[in-house]
């Protein structure tokens, strides 16, 4: 027997655009790639980009209030996220604050992030991706670890 909660979850799942689902899937794959990354900088970058994709999925699935028909200058997903989903405001501020560190790590600066910072961000990004999936009513999909051939 189907419960009301299951019906609501199924209805929410049906309303999520394929592009948002693709971004969430990409975020999950990004987290898996971050876990396999051996360098702290690479792990930090992959985790931050996974969170960015999850945030883009939420922003893309929800219209920004009061913007019907108006064109504005491009804005950061971290600026838009609190407007479309206020419950994720603190997460948006947290990841926005780490964007400079991500850029430094992407540039290859050797001491841009420590292994602990990378591990902490990976854990936080995983929690954020799960929250984004929950906000959109999408069942969380944990990726299974892949074994290397050979």
PyMOL commands that set and color helices and strands:
alter all, ss='L'
color gray80, all
select helices_A, chain A and resi 4-15+18-36+40-61+77-84+86-97+99-106+115-135
alter helices_A, ss='H'
color red, helices_A
deselect
rebuild
show_as cartoon
